[in-house]
């Protein structure tokens, strides 16, 4: 779980979703198994005024690290639930996480509309 040097650690309780589920110490937080704990935080967080080509290259390198991480799903959900405004978390950039969150909000609105429509039909019937 990458963290910029200036932020405090906040951990969301996110159930393990990766298949197959490995035997883990259930009392240990998910981020103790994060592959990125062995890498430099600068790979996951942009320096100020980073050129676009350098940013894209750095983000792709960070995503490759995430791709081999056993807790990628937990990390991603943490970043979506917090929400983490910066860096690569769970294989997604901040912009990609905003897209995921917008899609989830739209889906929730659609489900709520469908539930209301279904209850009106049941009441009318």
Secondary structure by P-SEA (a helix, b strand, c coil): cccccccccccccccccccccccccccccccccccccccccccccccccccaaaaaaaaaaaaaaaaaccaaaaaaaaaaaacccccccccccaaaaaaaaaaaaaaaaaaaaaaaaaaaaaaac
